[in-house]
Amino acid sequence: MITGRLAEFATGFADDAVPGAAIARAGDALVDTLGVALAGSRHPVSALARTIVPAIGEHEASVWGGDGAKVRAGDAAFLNAVHTHALDFDDSSPALRGHPSCTLMPVAVAIGEATGASGRSVLASYAIGLEVASRISSALGPGHYLHGWHTTVTAGIFGATAIAGRLLGLDREALCRAFGLAASRASGLTRNFGTMAKPLHAGDGARAAIEAVHLARCGFTADAAILDGPQNFIAVYGRGGSPLTQDSLESLGERWTIVADGIFVKRWPCCYAVHRPVAALQALIDETGLKKDEIVSVEVGFLPGVEHPLKHRAPTTGSEARFSIEYAIAATLLDGDLSLASFADDQVRRPEAQALMARVRRFSIPHEGMFNGLTGFTELVVETTAGTIRRRYERTPGSPEWPLSPDEQAAKFLGCAALALDDREAHDLLGRARSVAGLADIRALYDPVTTPASSPEPLAWN
């Protein structure tokens, strides 16, 4: 039984059997996630999400944002997931075809805090949860995402459920029921990309996973073989994936997605589908010394599947601009690089950016395969006053082949954290986050953070 095999892996695989390389990668993911969540806590979506979280209740887990608040673990996971995904600055996974950490890490840390788990146990649970989510995503296939489902949550909720169930001590049978409950709450539509609903997807998935585990632990029933037999979750939602079989699950605990496929860490706070074209344009400018006034037009070529999340061709808000190749190219030409400030609403609406966007066009690159922003290549055709320049670019910024250096990782964390914490708190938190695997109790990670944000009003992002 597939459902039972995944549940057995999630509940029975020992922490110390998770290899050191997987723990190290999970630790890097925690650092990145915590940093972008602190920046995201300043986005208006985070303040709005806070309005549906009760002010009273158990103080089980920390809300990442600088005021030292503690709420129920499910609510903390909900808010921290929203914070993490608010700016689309969080990491991505080719195996998941989505964002792993925005849903998985808030659950791991919140339940870890509620249970007093060690840092290594939290990181091991994250690696195991990513394994479960990635296997389900592979079975769902690329057509699931291209049909309009947000795989970050529809597959991620199973990984988050595995994490919560493992840390709360569920047995195999109870976790099978929790998977059944989670399957009925797996949701999220790519149509909502560029709105506040996208980070809400991550928050809903994180909280629903924890609720599924609590309900299953109390005896709540659900189909305990939701991934098996007729009309199982994969059969209903899948489109063109590789079937989950006992043979395909033989490598559980041997081949680790987090190591073999890696996690891609963003250099810029926008959809990963624009990162390779932006890197290509920057490389071309560095090579040729081309000035924006010399550019007549920029054409960006996309392989099949890559363009899907780029819903907005003429954005007017920061949230829309994060899913627009037109704005990414225009802002790169104007700013030289893409920063959090580049996606402020007033920056998106500046007349020079709007004018440059009109000179950016898309074209399709014929190919029999299916790709995403983390795979394949891009092509640029830049028409200049002196002629046409064509480039094919295969490097992916933030990939395992082109990772952020430790200094770049620290700069990203501190730049994000500065929006919510003072300098001393930010540096201290970075130090603890980098050594989280050695913490006897994960609560030591965020418990000391009490400094309120210096600017209490949300920043002017939309």
N, C-alpha and C positions, 0 to 999 in steps of 0.2 A: 504494500500500500504506500503510495507516494506521500500522502499527507502524514502518515505515521513515520515514514523514514525521515522526513524533514523535522518533525517534532522530536524524534529520537536524537537526531543530531543536535538540535538546539538545546535540549534539556540534559543530554548525557555527555557531551564532549567536555573534557576537563579544561579548566582555565590554563593550567600549566602545559597542556598539550598544544595550545595555540602557539605557533612558532614566533620567535622573537621578531622576525621581519614583519609579520602581520601586526604585532603589537606596536612596533615602531611606526608603521604606516597609519595605524589607527590613532596613535598619539599626535601625529602631524595633522590628521583630520580634525581632531579635537581643537587644536590650537587655531586652525583656520576658521572652524565653525564658531568658536567662541568670539573671535575677533569680529567677524562679519555680523554676528548677532548683536554685538554691542553697538555697531553702527546702525544696524536695522532697528534697534530699539528707539532711535530718534525719528524714525519715519512715522508719519501720521497713522499708517495702518496699525502700528503697534499700540498706539494710544487707543484707537478704536477697538482693537481686539481685547484690550484690558477691560473694557466696559462690560463684557459678558463673563468675566471671571469673578466669582464671589470674593468679597473683601474679607469674609470670615471663613473659618474652616481650619483643617490641619495645616500646620506650617512644615510641610515635608520637604520641599525642594525650592531652590533659588530661582528667581527670575533674573535673567541676565540683562542688566540695564543700568546698574549703578546705585540703586536706592536701598539695596539690602533686603528687598521684599522676599518673603517666603509664602508659598501657597501650596495647595494639594499637588501631589506629583503629576497627576493628569493635567491640571491647569498650568503648571510650570512647563511641562513638555509642550503643551499647546502654544503658550506665549513664546517660548524660546524657539520653537519651530517657525512661527510667524516672523519673529525677529530675524532669524537666520536667512529666511528666503525673501525678506522684504525688498532687498536691493539687487537680487539676482547676482550676488557676489560670491555665493557659496559654491562648493566644489561639485564636480560631475563625475560620472562613471560610464564608460562605454558599455560595460557589461549590463548595467541597470538601464541604460538609455535614459538617464535622468540624473537627478541630484540625490546622492545617497545620504549625505550627512544632515540635511535640513530636517528630515523626518526621523532618522535613526539615532543621531547623537543626542538630541534633547530627551528622547525616551531613555537612552542608556544612562545619562547623567541624572535625570530626575528620579528614576527608580533606584539608581545607585545611591543617591542621597537618602531616599526614603528607607532604604534597607541597610545603610552603612557599609556598602560594598567597597572593596579596595579599588584603587585606580586601575590596577591590572585587570581585575574582574570586569570592570566597565569596558575597558578597551577590548578585551577578549569577546565580550558579548556583542560589541559593535561589529567586530570582524565576522562573527558567526551570523549576526543579523543581515549583514551585507551579502553573505554567501546565500542565505535563503532568498532574499529579495532578488538577487541576480539570477538565480536559477529559475525563478518564476517569470522574471522579465524575459529571459531567453525563450521560455516556453510560450509566452504570449506573442512574441515575434515583433518585428518592426512595424507590421501593419496595424498593430494595436495602437501604437502611438500616432501613426499617420492617419488613422481613422478618427482621432480626436481625443483619445484618453491620455491623461497625464500620468505617465508611468512612474514618475517619482513617488506617487501615492498609491496607484493601483497595484503596483508590485511592492513598493516600499512598505505598505502597511503590514505585509506578511513578515518582512524583516523586523519591523518595529514590534510586532506581536511576539516574535521569537525572542527578541531582546527582553521585553518586559516579562514574558513567561519564564525565561531562564533566571533572571535576577530575583523574581518573586517565588522561585522554587516550585513551579508547576511540574507535575509529572507528564509523561508522554500523552496519556489519554486526555488530560485536561487541556493541554496545549492544542491537541487536535480539535477540540471543541472551540477553543479560542480562535483558531484559524478559520473555522466555519463561521463564527461571528464576524471576524474581520472581513471575510470575503463579501458579506452582505453590506459592508460599509466602505468598500473600496471604490473611490470615486475621484473626480477631478477632470475637467475638460480643458483641452488646450485652447479652445475658443476664448477662454477667459485670460489668456496671457496678455500682459500689459495693463491689467487691472489689479485691484486689491484682492480679488478672489484667488489669484495664483498663490501668494503666500498663505492664504487661508487654507488652501488645499493641504499644505504641509502640516499646519497646525491641527486641522481636523483629523488627518491621518495619524498623527502622533497620539492625540488624546483618545481617538477611537481604539487604537491598538491597546492602550493601557486599560481602557474600559472593558474591552473584550477579554483581557486576561483576568481582571477582577471578577467579571461575571462568570467566566468559566470556572474560576477557583471556588465560587460560591455554589456551583452546581447548575448554572444556566446551560440549557441545552442548545445544540446546533448540530448540523451535519458534521460528523467527525471524520468524514472522508471527502471533504469538499474539493480536493484536487484529483479525485479518482472517479471512474465510472461515467455513465451518461450525464450530460448537462453539468459536468464539473466546471469549476471556475475557469480553467484554461480553455475548455471546449466552448464556453459561452463567450468569453472575451478575447480569445486568442485569434491571431491573424498571421499565419505564415511562420510560426515559431518551430523550434525543435521540441518534440514531445518529451515530457518528463517520464523517464522510465527508471526502473531499479538499476539498470546498467549505467544510465547517465548520472545517477547519484552515487555511484561507487567511488568517485573521486572526492566526495565530501570529506573534509579533514585532511586531504592530501594536497589538492590543488586549491590555493586560496586566491580568490578573485582580487582581493585588495593588494596582493603581491604580483600575481601573474598579469593582470590587466591594469592595475594601478588606479589611482584616483587623480583626476585632473584638477589642478588648483588654479582658479581664475586670477589673471593679472588685472582684468578690468571688470567693473560692476555692470555687466550686461550679458545677454544671452551668448552662450558659447558658439552659436552659429556665426557670430560676427568676428570672433577672435582671430581666426586664421586670415580672413581678408584684411583685417586691420594690421596684423603683423606683416602681411605681404605688402601693404601700402607703405608702412613705415620702412621696411627694408628697401623698397624701390626709391623712396625719397632719400634715404641715406646713401644709396648707391649713385643716384643721378643728381642729387641736389635740386630736384624739381621743386618749384614754388607753386603755391595754390593758385596764384594768378595766371600761371602758365597752363593750368588744367582746364580743358574744355568740357570733358566728361569722364566719368569712371564707370566702367561696366564690370560687374562682379558675377562670376560664373559659379553656379552651385550644382553639385552632384545630386542625384535623386534622394529626396528625404531630408536634406540638410536645411532647406529653406523653410520647412514646415512651421517652426515656431516664430518666424519673423512676420508677424501679423500686420505690422504697421509701416506703411510707406510714407506717410506724411504726419509723423507724430507731433503732438503739441504739449505733451507732458513727459516728465521723466520716466514714468512707468511705461508709457508707450514707446519711448525712445530706446529703452533697453531691448526691445524686440524689433529693431529697425536697422537694416544694413544701411539705408539711406542716411540716417542720422549718424551712425557710427563712423562712416566715411567722412561726412561733413565735419563732425567734431574732431576727428583726427587731423584733418587738414587745417582746422582753425586752432586747435589746442596743442597739437603735436603729440599728445598722449590723451588717454581717456582716464578721467578721475571721477570720484564721487561728485565733485563740483560740476563736471561736464553734464550730469544728468539732473541738475536742478531745473525746475520748470522754466525759469527765465532764460537759462542757457539754451534750452531746446527751442524756445520761441524767438531767440535773437534773429533779426532779419538776415544776417549773413549766413547763418546756419540753414534757415529755410530756403534761401536762394541756392546754396550749394546742394541741398538735398535734391533739388529739381534736376541736377546734372548727374545724378547717380541712377544707374539702371541695372537690372538683373537679367541674367540669361541662364538657361539650363544647359548643363553639360550632359550629353547623352551617355548613358551607362546602363548595363544590365543589373548592376548591384544596387543595394540600398545602403545609405550612409547616414551619418549624423554629424553634428558640429565637431565631434572628437575624432572622426575617421575620414580617410580620403584626402582630397586636396581641393584647392580653389584655383581659379584663374582670374586674372585681372587684365582688362583692356583699358588703358589710359590714353585718351586722346588729348594731346597737348598742342600748343601753338606751333610746335616744331615737328609734329608727327605723332605716330602711334607707338605705344610701348605695350608689349604683351609679356605677361609673366605667369608661370605656373608655380604654385607655392604649396609645399607639402608639410611643413613644420607646424605643429600645434603648440601654441604657448601654454605653459602650465602642465604639459604632458610629462610622463615619466622620462621621455627622451629630451625634453626641454623644461626641466623643473625650475621652480623658483629656488634661488639659493637661500641658505639660512638667513642671510642678511635681508634678502627681499621678503622672505616670510615674516621676519620680525618687523620690517617696515610696514608691511600690509597690516599686521595685527595692531601695531601701535597707532597707525593712521586711523584705523577704524575705531579702536578703543578710545582715542582722544575725543571722540564725539560724545562719549558717555562718562568717562572717568578722568580724574586728574592724572598728571604724568607719573607720579609715584605709584598710584594704584595700578595704572596700566602696565608699568614695568614689572611690578611685583606679581601681577596676575600672569603675565607672560612667562615669568620664571616658574611659577607653580604649574602652569599648563604644560610647559615643556618637560616637566619631570613628573607628570601625573601617574605614570606607570609605577612609580615608587611610593605613592601615597597609600598609607594603610587604610584610610577612609576618604572616599571621594569628596565628602563634605568639606574637607580642608582646602579644596580647590577654590571655591567661591565664597565660603563663609566669611573670610576677612574683608570682603568688599562691601563697604558701607558708604563710601563717598557719594553724595548726590551729584547729579550732572550739573555742570556750571551754567548751562542754558536750559532751563526746565521745559521750555516750549518746544514742540516738535519742529524739526527743520522743514524748510519750504520745499519738500519733495512731494511729488504726487505719484 
